[in-house]
């Protein structure tokens, strides 16, 4: 059915598809960068955002803080930070 349409209609459908893919990609990038996911800077985990009412806010963390330890665990990478936080949350 697609190939029975005039060329201009087929081109419009193709352009619309490409445009939506681009817009969805931009939207996903914006959402990802606004989530406050810890950034790895060298060998440091730097707080990029603190959500209102979050445990990070209750612990008085601020944007730009460097996380070096959680409890007794020394933090070396952002992956380690996330796993320590998840493990602590599972214990509670």
MOJOGI-V207499 format. One record per residue. N is the residue number from 0. RES is the residue in one letter. BURIAL is + if it has 16 or more other ideal C-beta (glycine too) atoms within 10 Angstrom, else -. Layout:
((N RES BURIAL) (N RES BURIAL))
This chain:
((0 X -) (1 X -) (2 X -) (3 X -) (4 X -) (5 X -) (6 X -) (7 X -) (8 X -) (9 X -) (10 X -) (11 X -) (12 X -) (13 X -) (14 X -) (15 X -) (16 X -) (17 X -) (18 X -) (19 X -) (20 X -) (21 X -) (22 X -) (23 X -) (24 X -) (25 X -) (26 X -) (27 X -) (28 X -) (29 X -) (30 X -) (31 X -) (32 X -) (33 X -) (34 X -) (35 X -) (36 X -) (37 X +) (38 X -) (39 X -) (40 X -) (41 X -) (42 X -) (43 X -) (44 X +) (45 X -) (46 X +) (47 X +) (48 X -) (49 X +) (50 X -) (51 X -) (52 X -) (53 X -) (54 X -) (55 X +) (56 X -) (57 X -) (58 X -) (59 X -) (60 X -) (61 X -) (62 X -) (63 X -) (64 X -) (65 X -) (66 X +) (67 X -) (68 X -) (69 X +) (70 X -) (71 X -) (72 X -) (73 X -) (74 X +) (75 X -) (76 X -) (77 X +) (78 X -) (79 X +) (80 X +) (81 X -) (82 X -) (83 X +) (84 X +) (85 X -) (86 X -) (87 X -) (88 X -) (89 X -) (90 X -) (91 X -))
